[in-house]
Amino acid sequence: MTEAAGPPGPGSAGSGSAGSEPVPEPVSEPVSEPIAIVGMAGVGKSAVAIRLASRLHRRFVDLDQLVSERVGRPVEEIFRSAGEAAFREAERDALLTLLRDGDPAVIATGGGVVVRADNRADLVAGARCVWLDASREELIARLSLSPGRRPLIGEDIGASVDALVAQRTAWYAEVAAVRVDTTGAGISDVVDRVLSALS
């Protein structure tokens, strides 16, 4: 697994807006297969995937949004009414569709997509996975900006982050072709690091 670590410091992995930064030129394709962005909630997967897809002239897909559209309910409601197991089954169906449809999209996955061993195997076989990582402090700060929106993040955000990181870190490492440290970095910097690591 390639490491593309950035310097720690204050800030957010998702900071920086398209309107305040120059628009970079599109780049040549670093890989031909789909690119799946994995990592903890709050690390900036969707924001980075959107910008990465734009740079590569690829379709962007948010896996949680696709599940929500297919089921006809928001992710939070699926968890609340049907439970995590039902959500994971719907998530798996949506993931397989994306990996097998022949369109090398940039996919922002949900933080828990790696929970299932079959998902991990299919991600390794069918996509180039980029693990976005960040410091504990940064994850907590970002998740604190949108309390209640993440089904598996409880009132004690720090305790939730610690539990999920302990559970999932080895799984992210298992699927990742590259790992990018987003601590203190803006979106454009993270995208540049991803492209460099994939090249």
N, C-alpha and C positions, 0 to 999 in steps of 0.2 A: 504494500500500500504506500503510495506517495504521500508525503507530508508537505503541506504548504502553510506553515505557521506564520501568523502575523504577530506584530508586537502587541503586548497587552497594554491596556490603557482605558481611559474613560470613553464612553460612547456606546453605540449600538450597532449590531450587525446589520440592522436595516436602516440605518441613518443615511441621509442624503437623498435628494429628490431629483427626478429627471429634469425639473425646471431649473435647478440651481447648478447643474453640472453640464459640461460640454458633452454632446452626444458622440461617442466613439464610433469609428468606422466598423462595419461588419468584419468579422474575421473568417478565415477559412475553417472548414470543418475539422475539429480535432479528433472526432470519433464518428463512426457511422451509425452506431446503435443508439437507442433512446438513452437519455441522460436522466437518471433518477436522483433527486436531491433528498437525502435522508438526514435525520438529526432530531434533536429535542425540540419540543414546542418552545417557541420564542426565539429560536436561533436565527430566523430570517429566511426560511426555506422558500416561501412563496415570493417574497420580494426579490431574492437572488435569482430564482428560476425565471421570473418574468423578464428580468434584464438579460439573463443569459440567453433565453429564447430569442429575444430581439437581436442580440449580437450575432447569433447563429442563423437567423432567419428560419427558425423552427417554430412549430406550434407549442404553446404553453398549456399545460393541463394541471389543474389542482385536483389531486386525487380525492380529497375530502369533498370538494364541490361536486365532482362527478358522482360520488356515492350519494350525496344528497339529492342530486337531480334524478338519479335512477330510482331511489326509494321514495322520493316525493316528500321528504321531511328533512329539516336541518340535522346536522350531525348530533348536536346536543340532545335533540328530541329522540333520535334513534337510540342513543345511549340510555336516556331516561325511560323510554317506554318499552324498548325491546331488549336492552342490555348490551354489554360489550361484545358478547359472542356473536350476536346477530349483526352488529356493525362490522366485526372482523370478517364475517362471511361475505357481506356485501362489498367490503373493501377488497377482498381477494378477487372476487369476480371482476371488479372494475380494473384492478391491476393487471390481471391476465389479459383482458381486452386490450389494454394499452400496449402491453409487451408483445402482443401477437398480431396487431393490426397492420404492421409494416410501415408505420409512420414514426420516424425517430424523433418523437416529441421530447421536450424538456418537462419532466414530471416533478411537481412539488408533492412529495408524499406526506402522509400524516406521521407524527412522531412514533406511533405504535405499529407501523407497517411491518417492522422487523420482528414483532412478537411471534409470528407464526414461522415455523421452520420452512414450510413450503414456499412462503413468500420470499424468505431469504434465499433459498435455492434458485427460485425463478429470477430474482433480481440479479444475482451473480451471473446466471446463464444468459439473461436477455437484455441487460442494460449495463451501462457504465455508471456506477454509483458514486456520488460525491457526498461525503459525510461532512456537514457543516457542524463545527463544534464551537463552544464558547465557555467562558469561565462561569462558575456557579453564580457569582455576583451579578454578572451581566444577564444571565437567564432570569434570575429572580427580578431584577429591575425591569426587564422587558415584560415579563408576565404580570407584574404588578400594575402595568398600565391598562390591562384589560382583564380585570378580575371577573371570574364567573363564566368566562367564555370557553374554557377548556374543560372537557368532561372529567379528565383524570387529574386536574390540578385543584387541590382542596383549598380551604381557607388559609392553612399554613403552607404558603407557597414554597418556602425553603425546604420543609419536610417532604413535600411532594416532589420537588426537583431532586432531592437527594435519593429518594426511593427509586424514581424512574431512571436516573443516571446509573445507579447501582445495578438495576435490572437490565438496562439496554445497552450499556457501553460495549460489552463484548459482541453483541449482535450487530451494532453499527460497524464495528471493526471487521466483523466477518464478511459483510457485503461490500465494504468500501474499497473502491479502486484508488481513491485519493481522499485525504482528510485535510480540511481547510479550517484553520483557526480564525474565527470571525471577531474575536474580542477586540473592541475598540475600532473596528474597521467599518467604513461606509460601504454601501452596496457596490459601487463601481470598483472599489479596491478588492472586494471579495470576488466579484466576477472576474477581474483580471487574474487573481490568484487561481481561481478554478480553471480558467482557460490555460494558464501556464502549466498547471499540474497535469492537465489532460493531454497537453501537446507531446 
